Amino acid sequence: MDRSLQVLLLTIFVAMLGLGIVSPILPLYAESFGATYIQVGLLSSAWSISRFIFSAPAGSMSDTSGRKKVIMGGLLVYSAVSLLYAFAWDYNSLLFFRFVHGLGSAMASPVAMAYAAELAPKGQEGRYMGIMSLAMFGGMGVGPLIGGTLTDTFGLSVPFYVMGGMTALSLAFTALFLPETQPTGFGKDKPRPSFRRVLSNRILLAGFIYRAVNSLGNSSIMGFLSLFMYTAVAQGGLGLTITEAGTVLSAGTIASALMQQPSGALADRYNKVKLIMLGGVISAAGMWSFTLAHTFWEVMLARLIFGAGSALVMPSISSLAAIEGREFGVGTTMSVMESSMSLGMMVGPLVSGVLADALSLAPIFWVGSAISLFGVGIFWAIQRGYKLTAQAADATA
């Protein structure tokens, strides 16, 4: 395995481990400041708004000035905001820090994926994207279990310190061991990368809209699944402990992570479009299953179904972006595709918060499942008849 890829995998795993550590406790942290469900949803929206604003500029910067500097800048922001979370004094300060966190995420994750895409030999884009997704999901999968246990044992502040330390370690690895990339050449014959140019490609437009709609439906997972699990049964939840909730989040994400590399191999061999659609249907079924769960093991099964569907989608859609993006700048293309997820998650958590405040927690999963299925239909309609590049066509024959 290429040494640069090894460094990227370690860097992204450690950074995502820190992010995963705080994911199950942020809603609880917000509630400690008196936040409503809508305000809990706004926390996720603030992160997503920031990612949407900054992802494409960060990707374009990495295309023209090198990827290592941008990744390091993102990890530096991660490290700083981790400590700021622990010193939040009210809900508004927490909301601002969440926005800054989105900036760090926009600079680090999509650009790291673009770096790996450039390392991928032709015809192995799915495999490389699957390996990177394995590291990302693996870190985020282990994190919630650690975060829930730390919170139950030591209190709400400790996970933020641990996240800061993990991300600082990731920054050190990147600075010391990751080579800088050469800027991509753009000139008269090859226009500079841009958001508009990427979306002029129909398969990328289909993927962009699919990810936006799908993340609109799936956003309840990020903002409200942990609340649903540890809210009392009398209040519409399952009444699990924070540790049990963290275990479900971790197990689901780890299972999804373990499926990323096999899914990447499938994406290199079979029809990427069909894999994306199949994964979308399975993940929607998993989300619906949350409303049928009454016990720890039932919600665990629903989370595993959801994770299996997501695992089919990610390598296929990322490898299409890697292949098609060579024409537009891989960094810009990857970042635009990441920003599509953020676009859906700007609105989704707020919609989920309104539903939860007005009704209860369960209806947000019904609505999310329906929206996700709608996204599959839109993707199918837009991409019909599109002629892929020769590389992509070979892998989707």
HELIX and SHEET records of a PDB file:
HELIX    1   1 ARG A    3  VAL A   22  1                                  20    
HELIX    2   2 LEU A   26  SER A   32  1                                   7    
HELIX    3   3 TYR A   37  SER A   65  1                                  29    
HELIX    4   4 ARG A   67  ALA A   86  1                                  20    
HELIX    5   5 TYR A   91  LEU A  119  1                                  29    
HELIX    6   6 GLU A  125  PHE A  154  1                                  30    
HELIX    7   7 VAL A  158  PHE A  177  1                                  20    
HELIX    8   8 PHE A  195  VAL A  198  1                                   4    
HELIX    9   9 ARG A  202  TYR A  230  1                                  29    
HELIX   10  10 VAL A  233  GLN A  235  5                                   3    
HELIX   11  11 ILE A  242  ARG A  269  1                                  28    
HELIX   12  12 LYS A  272  PHE A  290  1                                  19    
HELIX   13  13 PHE A  296  GLU A  324  1                                  29    
HELIX   14  14 GLY A  325  GLU A  327  5                                   3    
HELIX   15  15 VAL A  330  ALA A  358  1                                  29    
HELIX   16  16 PRO A  363  GLN A  383  1                                  21    
HELIX   17  17 ALA A  390  ALA A  395  1                                   6    
END                                                                             
